[in-house]
Amino acid sequence: MAATAMLGAGLATRLAAAHDATPPAPPQQVMEDPNQARVDYIENCGGCHGVNGSTVPAQLPELMGRVGWFMCTPESRAYLLRLPNVAHSRIHDNAELADLMNYVVFVLGGNSVPAGTRPFTADEVARERQHALANASLTAERLRHATAAVKQCHAPQDIKLLYPGYNPATAH
């Protein structure tokens, strides 16, 4: 329990300082088992997206302080659950996968989460993972949802980039 409090407090403090917004909800309010959710994230996502959600210099979407913006529309919210590595996750228990995704959104996403955002549920995960996206559509889908977040939810323009400062023209 103490580790959970330290985990939530440490990331929340860093994100609050970086984004001048209300701190995110404590992990205990959006996850059944925050410690297991963190372990699941590290084991299943951290190798590519970084243990703390920071991918730079890898050319993958940065999660830290940004992924929450994808919760601002129902379509973008579903997109997060339909990503192939989420929908086809080796975590077959939908409640456990919901916790992992709530960790990603509410802990790593921090202050980018719109006020009043509902946590993912096991039923929602079960429903959306049946509609997994094809790998070929990922770049276009991400940009479409990021653009909607900018227009509809006042997300920063750089959310359309893989990470702040990313320049597709100089990417390898």
N, C-alpha and C positions, 0 to 999 in steps of 0.2 A: 504494500500500500504506500509506503514511504517513497519507493522508487517511482510509482505512478505519479505521486504529487510532485516529485522533483522533475520528472520527465515533462509533465504538463507545464509546470511553472517555468522551467528553463527555456523551453521553446516559446512559450507565450511571451515571456519577457523579451526575448530576442526579436520576435515578430512585432510586438507592440512598439518597440523602439524603431524598427525599420519602417513601419507603416502608419504611425500616428492614428490609430483607430482603437476601438474597444477591444480588449483582449478576447480571444476565443473562449468558447465554453470549456470548462474543465473536462478532461477525458472521461471521468467517471459518469458524466451526464450523457455521453453519446456512445459509450461502448460498454458491453457487458464485462469484458476483461481487457482493459487497456494494455496491460503487460503482454498478454498473448497477442494482441493486435500489433504491437510494436515488433515482437519477435517474428510474426508472420510477415510483416512488411520487410524487415531486414532480410529474411530468408527468401522471399519471393520477389521483391522489388528493388531492394537496396543495392544489389549488384549493378544495376543499370541506372537507377534514378538517384543513387547516393543514399547513404545511411540516414542523412538528415534531409533528403529531398533536393539536394543541390547537385546538379549533373555537370556543371561546368568543369572541364572544358569539353566533355562529351556532348555530342550534338543530339541530345534527347530533351524532351520537355522538362523544364525546371518545375518542381512541385512546390518547393519552399516559398511560402508567402504568395502563391499564385493560383494553385489548383482550385481554391475555393470559389473563384469567379465562375467556374464551370457549373456551379450549383444554382446560378441565377435564373436559368430557364429550365422547364421540364425536359426539353430536348437535350440540353447540355448535360443535365444531371443523368439522363439515361445513357448518354454517350460514354460517361465515365465507367458505367457498369458493362457496357457493350464492347469495350476495348478487348481485343483478343486475349491478352495476358490476364485480364480480369475474368472475362466470361468463361474462358477455358482453364481457369486456375486449377492447380492440383488441390486446392482447398475446396472440397466438395460440400462442406457444411455451409449453407447459405447465411446462417447467423454469424459464423466465424468470418466469412468473407465480408459481410456487412461491417463487422467490427474493423477489419483491416482497412476497408475503404473509408470508414469514419475516421480512423487514425490518419489516413492520407489527407482527407479534407479538413478535419477540425484541428489536428495537431500540426501537420506539415503546412497545410494551407493557411492556418492561423487567421490573421486579420483580413484575408482576402475573402473569407466566407461572408456572404450577405447576412445581415441581421435577420433572425427568425428562421434560418434554414433548418429544416428537419433532417435528422440523421437518416442514413439508409437503414432499411429494415430487411430482414431475411426474406420476406415475401417479395419485396421490390427487387432484390438481387435475383431471386429465383425467376421472376418474370423477365427481367431485362437480359439476363445472361443467355436466354434462349435465342436472342437476336444479335449474336456476336457480329461485329464488323469484320469485313475482309481486310487483310493487310494492305491491299492495293488502295483502299480508300482512306487510310489513316491520316495522311498529311492534309488532304483536302477537308476531311471531316473536322480535324482539329482547328484548322483555320476558320472554317465556317462557324464553329461554336465560339471561338475566341472573338471573332468579329461581332457576333450577336451579343456577347458579354460587354464589349465596348459600347455598342449602340444602345442596348436595352438596360444595362446595369451600371454604366459608367466605369467599367474596368479600365485600367490604364492601357494606352495604345500598345505598349510593349508586351502585353499578354499575347499578342499575335505572333511574337517571336518565340523561338524555343526557350530562350532565356534572355534576360536583360543584356543588351549589348551584342546579341547574336547578329551576324551579318551574313545572310545567305550567299552574297556575292563572293565572300572570301572563305566560305566553308569548303572543306575538302570532301 
